[in-house]
């Protein structure tokens, strides 16, 4: 019986191509994701157009890290306002992650960036008039209205499986 052997360079090329294909190829279906949405914590009562967090807001930002910490987000996004960045800062430091900035006027761009990322779990901080709209855009339904100016306690957990929303949960913190 005669065995046929492929030359080593050809075997190496086939194995390399297979490795590169499986390592770098994007899946044909969307990845599963968990997206946590939160409005910034209470802002300081100063006259600034871009106030930081009040003492109550700083405490809430610490509480946020405890409440959603078990989900271990790998991606942190915030609008470019002091109060939204400060809301995520304690949690991002604890997870040794950088807070990336996004434009709340371009929510679809943020969603595309999240969905194309290899990261599976995200937390996004925004505003009373942007986070509910982002939740609506993700769910493809008009379920949520803008928050009252005094509402800081809602966390949205949106799970996406096979590219479709599989669960929406609201948490209080």
DRENMAR-640814 format. One line per 2 residues: number of its first residue (from 0); their letters; for each residue x, y, z of N, C-alpha, C, O. Coordinates in steps of 0.1 Angstrom, whole numbers. Each point is the difference from the previous one (the first is absolute). Last residue first. Layout:
NUM> a> X,Y,Z,X,Y,Z,X,Y,Z,X,Y,Z  ...
***
This chain:
172> xx> -312,511,417,12,1,8,0,13,8,10,3,7  -41,-41,-40,-1,12,8,13,1,8,4,-11,6
170> xx> -19,-14,-55,5,-1,14,-1,13,6,1,10,-6  -22,-38,-39,3,13,6,3,-3,15,-6,-8,7
168> xx> 8,-22,-57,-3,1,15,3,14,5,10,6,-4  -16,-38,-44,1,14,5,-4,0,15,-12,-4,3
166> xx> 26,-35,-45,-4,4,13,2,14,3,11,6,-4  -2,-27,-38,-6,-11,6,-6,3,14,-8,-7,5
164> xx> 24,30,-55,-2,3,14,-8,-12,6,-10,-3,-5  42,-5,-38,-13,5,4,-1,2,15,6,-7,8
162> xx> 33,-12,-32,-4,13,-7,-13,6,3,-4,10,-5  22,-50,26,-1,-3,-14,-5,13,-8,-7,-1,-9
160> xx> 1,11,57,4,-13,-4,-2,-2,-15,-11,3,-5  13,38,46,-1,-3,-14,5,-14,-3,12,-3,3
158> xx> -30,36,41,8,-12,-5,-4,-2,-14,-11,0,-4  9,42,42,-5,-5,-13,9,-11,-5,12,2,-3
156> xx> -25,30,49,8,-11,-5,-6,-6,-12,-11,-5,0  8,54,29,-5,-9,-10,10,-11,-3,12,3,-2
154> xx> -23,32,45,10,-6,-7,-7,-9,-10,-9,-8,4  -5,52,31,-3,-11,-10,13,-4,-7,8,7,-5
152> xx> -15,31,38,1,-13,6,-1,-12,-10,0,-11,5  -5,63,-5,14,-5,-1,2,-15,3,11,-5,0
150> xx> -48,51,-8,1,-15,0,14,-5,-3,5,3,-11  -25,43,12,4,-5,13,2,-15,1,2,-5,10
148> xx> -16,30,-50,13,5,4,5,-5,14,12,0,2  -43,-31,-33,-2,13,6,14,5,5,9,-8,2
146> xx> -11,-24,-45,-1,0,15,-3,14,5,4,9,-6  -18,-31,-43,10,8,7,-3,0,14,-11,0,5
144> xx> -10,-41,-29,-1,14,-1,12,7,7,6,-6,9  -17,-46,-32,5,8,11,-1,15,-3,3,4,-11
142> xx> -15,-41,-19,-4,-5,13,2,11,11,-7,0,10  8,-10,-65,-1,13,8,-6,-4,14,-12,2,2
140> xx> 43,-34,-36,-13,3,5,0,13,8,10,3,6  29,-29,-22,-8,3,-12,-15,2,3,-9,-4,-8
138> xx> 49,-3,38,-11,-9,0,-9,1,-13,-8,-9,-3  46,38,9,5,-14,1,-12,-10,-1,2,-10,-6
136> xx> -12,56,6,7,-3,-12,5,-15,0,-1,-7,-10  -19,25,49,-10,-2,-10,6,-4,-13,-5,-9,-8
134> xx> 34,21,43,-7,-13,3,-11,-3,-10,-1,-11,-5  22,52,2,10,-10,-4,-6,-14,3,2,-9,-8
132> xx> -27,46,22,0,-1,-15,10,-10,-5,-3,-7,-10  2,17,56,-12,-7,-4,-1,-2,-15,-4,-10,-5
130> xx> 42,35,21,0,-14,4,-13,-8,-4,1,-11,-5  4,60,-1,7,-9,-10,0,-15,4,-1,-8,-10
128> xx> -17,47,36,-7,0,-13,8,-8,-11,-4,0,-11  19,3,57,-15,-3,2,-7,0,-14,-10,-6,-1
126> xx> 63,-5,0,-9,10,6,-14,-4,0,-4,-9,-6  51,-22,6,-5,11,-8,-9,9,8,3,3,12
124> xx> 33,-50,-13,-6,11,8,-4,11,-10,8,4,-9  3,-60,6,0,13,-7,-7,10,9,-11,-3,5
122> xx> 37,-50,-7,-8,9,8,1,14,-7,11,5,-3  -3,-61,-12,2,15,0,-8,7,10,-11,-5,4
120> xx> 30,-47,-25,-8,7,10,5,14,1,12,3,1  8,-35,-32,-14,-5,2,-9,8,9,-12,1,-2
118> xx> 57,6,-34,-4,1,14,-15,-4,1,-8,3,-9  31,3,-33,1,-14,6,-4,0,14,-3,-11,6
116> xx> -17,47,-42,10,-3,9,1,-15,4,-10,-6,0  -24,29,-27,11,-5,-8,12,-4,9,10,-6,-5
114> xx> -50,25,23,-4,-13,-6,12,-6,-8,1,-12,-2  3,55,22,-1,-10,10,-3,-14,-6,7,-10,4
112> xx> -5,48,-32,14,-3,6,-1,-11,10,9,-9,1  -50,24,-20,9,-7,-10,13,-4,6,5,-11,-2
110> xx> -33,38,28,-5,-14,-1,8,-8,-10,4,-11,3  6,57,0,4,-7,12,-4,-14,0,7,-9,3
108> xx> -22,36,-38,14,-2,-1,6,-7,12,8,-9,-1  -53,23,1,2,-12,-9,15,-3,-1,3,-12,-2
106> xx> -17,51,27,-1,-13,7,2,-12,-9,5,-10,5  5,62,-5,2,-10,-10,-1,-14,6,10,-7,1
104> xx> -14,48,24,-8,3,-12,2,-10,-12,-7,1,-10  31,-2,52,-14,-5,2,-9,4,-11,-11,-5,-1
102> xx> 64,-7,1,-8,11,-2,-15,-4,2,-4,-9,-8  50,-12,33,-9,-1,-12,-8,12,-1,-2,8,10
100> xx> 51,-29,17,-11,10,-2,-8,-3,-13,5,-5,-10  23,-28,47,0,6,-13,-11,10,-1,-11,-2,6
98> xx> 41,-19,36,-14,4,-4,2,7,-13,7,10,-2  24,-50,24,0,13,-5,-15,4,-3,-7,-9,-6
96> xx> 26,-29,43,-5,2,-14,0,15,-3,-1,8,9  8,-38,32,12,3,-7,-3,2,-15,7,-5,-9
94> xx> -38,-3,47,2,-11,-10,12,3,-9,3,-8,-9  -13,38,44,-1,-13,7,3,-11,-11,6,-10,3
92> xx> -11,54,-19,13,-2,8,0,-13,6,11,-7,-1  -51,18,-19,10,-2,-10,14,-2,6,8,-9,-4
90> xx> -44,21,32,-2,-14,-5,11,-3,-10,6,-11,0  -8,55,17,4,-10,11,-1,-14,-5,9,-8,3
88> xx> -23,43,-35,15,-1,4,3,-10,11,10,-7,-2  -54,21,-19,6,-13,-3,14,-1,5,5,-12,1
86> xx> -30,51,6,-9,-10,4,6,-14,-2,-1,-9,8  23,49,-22,1,-2,14,-9,-12,5,3,-6,10
84> xx> -7,21,-55,13,-6,2,3,-4,15,4,-11,3  -43,35,-14,-1,-13,-5,13,-8,1,0,-12,4
82> xx> -2,58,10,-8,-8,8,-2,-15,-5,-1,-9,8  27,42,-33,6,-3,13,-9,-10,8,5,-10,5
80> xx> -9,10,-58,-3,9,11,6,-5,13,1,-12,2  -5,-7,-50,12,8,3,-5,11,10,2,12,-2
78> xx> -23,-63,-2,0,13,-8,11,8,6,6,-3,10  -1,-49,-7,-6,11,7,0,12,-10,8,1,-9
76> xx> 4,-59,16,-2,11,-8,-8,11,7,-9,-2,8  38,-48,-3,-6,11,7,-1,11,-9,10,5,-6
74> xx> 0,-62,7,-1,12,-8,-7,11,8,-11,-3,4  16,-41,12,13,2,-5,1,13,-8,11,4,-3
72> xx> -43,-25,46,1,6,-13,14,2,-4,9,3,8  -34,-31,30,14,2,-5,1,6,-14,5,-6,-9
70> xx> -42,-7,42,-1,-2,-14,13,2,-7,1,-3,-12  -8,10,59,0,-15,-3,-1,-2,-15,3,-11,-4
68> xx> -6,56,23,14,-6,-1,0,-15,-4,9,-4,-6  -46,38,15,2,-7,-13,13,-6,-2,4,-5,-10
66> xx> -17,26,52,-12,-6,-5,2,-8,-13,-6,-11,-2  42,36,23,-4,-12,8,-12,-7,-6,-1,-12,0
64> xx> 16,52,-20,10,-10,-1,-3,-13,8,2,-11,-5  -30,49,10,-1,-6,-14,10,-11,-2,-4,-11,-5
62> xx> 7,37,44,-11,-10,1,-2,-7,-13,-2,-12,-1  31,49,2,6,-11,7,-10,-12,1,4,-11,-1
60> xx> -20,51,-16,9,-6,-10,8,-12,6,3,-10,-6  -32,36,34,-8,-9,-10,10,-6,-10,-2,-12,-4
58> xx> 20,43,34,-4,-12,7,-8,-10,-9,2,-12,1  9,54,-18,13,-8,2,-3,-13,7,5,-11,-3
56> xx> -40,42,-2,3,-6,-12,13,-9,1,0,-10,-7  -14,36,44,-9,-11,-2,3,-7,-13,-1,-13,-1
54> xx> 25,51,9,4,-10,9,-9,-12,-1,5,-12,0  -3,39,-44,-2,4,14,6,-11,9,4,-11,-5
52> xx> 15,17,-46,-10,-6,9,-1,7,14,10,5,5  5,24,-47,4,-13,4,-11,-6,8,-12,5,0
50> xx> 3,33,-39,4,-2,14,4,-15,2,-3,-9,-7  -4,45,-33,5,-14,1,4,-3,14,12,-2,3
48> xx> -29,44,-15,-7,-8,-10,4,-15,0,-6,-8,-6  6,41,51,8,-4,-12,-9,-7,-10,-10,-6,4
46> xx> 1,23,42,-5,7,-11,7,-3,-13,-3,5,-11  -4,-39,55,7,13,-3,-6,6,-13,-9,-6,-6
44> xx> -2,-35,35,-9,11,-3,8,13,-3,-5,11,4  17,-66,-14,1,11,10,-8,12,-4,-4,1,-12
42> xx> -11,-52,-3,10,11,-3,0,10,11,-9,2,7  -5,-57,-9,-4,14,3,12,10,-2,11,-3,4
40> xx> -7,-41,-33,-4,2,14,-3,15,2,2,8,-9  -7,-31,-41,10,5,10,-6,1,14,-12,2,1
38> xx> -10,-38,-32,1,15,0,11,4,10,2,-7,10  -4,-41,-36,-2,7,12,1,15,-2,8,5,-8
36> xx> -7,-60,-15,-2,14,-2,-4,7,13,-7,-5,8  31,-43,-30,-6,6,12,0,15,-3,10,7,-3
34> xx> -6,-54,-27,2,14,0,-8,6,12,-12,-1,1  32,-48,-23,-8,5,11,4,15,0,11,4,1
32> xx> -9,-45,-41,5,12,7,-9,2,12,-12,-4,1  27,-32,-45,-9,2,11,7,11,8,12,1,2
30> xx> -4,-3,-55,4,-5,13,-10,2,10,-8,9,-1  -4,-14,-52,5,10,10,3,-7,13,-6,-10,4
28> xx> 11,-17,-49,-11,5,8,6,10,10,12,-1,3  17,-21,-32,-10,5,-9,-12,5,7,-8,8,-6
26> xx> 59,-5,25,-11,-9,-2,-10,5,-9,-2,12,-1  53,1,-5,-11,5,7,-11,-11,-1,-2,-5,-11
24> xx> 56,-4,6,-13,1,-7,-11,5,10,-1,-5,11  48,-5,1,-4,14,-4,-13,1,-6,-6,11,-2
22> xx> 24,-53,18,3,10,10,-5,14,-3,-5,7,9  -1,-45,-39,-8,-2,13,3,11,10,-8,3,8
20> xx> 33,-2,-49,-14,1,-3,-8,-1,13,-9,8,2  55,-15,1,-3,14,-3,-15,2,-2,-6,9,4
18> xx> 22,-53,0,1,7,13,-4,14,-2,-8,6,8  10,-32,-46,-11,-4,8,0,7,13,-10,5,5
16> xx> 47,2,-34,-12,6,-5,-13,-4,8,-8,9,3  49,-29,9,1,14,2,-13,7,-5,-6,8,7
14> xx> 11,-54,-17,-2,2,15,0,15,3,-8,5,8  19,-16,-52,-14,-4,3,-3,3,14,-11,6,3
12> xx> 56,-1,-15,-8,11,-6,-15,-3,2,-8,10,4  39,-43,10,1,12,8,-9,11,-5,-6,7,8
10> xx> 9,-46,-34,-7,-2,13,0,12,9,-10,4,5  36,-2,-44,-14,1,-3,-9,-3,12,-10,7,2
8> xx> 57,-11,2,-4,14,-2,-15,2,-4,-6,9,4  25,-54,2,-2,8,12,-3,14,-2,-9,6,7
6> xx> -6,-44,-43,13,7,5,-3,9,12,-10,6,1  -20,-49,-9,1,13,-5,13,6,5,5,-3,11
4> xx> -16,-50,-20,3,10,10,1,14,-7,6,2,-10  -27,-56,2,3,13,-6,2,10,11,-8,2,8
2> xx> 13,-58,-11,-6,12,6,5,12,-7,12,1,-3  -18,-56,-11,8,13,-1,-8,11,6,-11,3,-3
0> x> 13,-60,7,-8,12,0,9,12,0,9,2,8
***
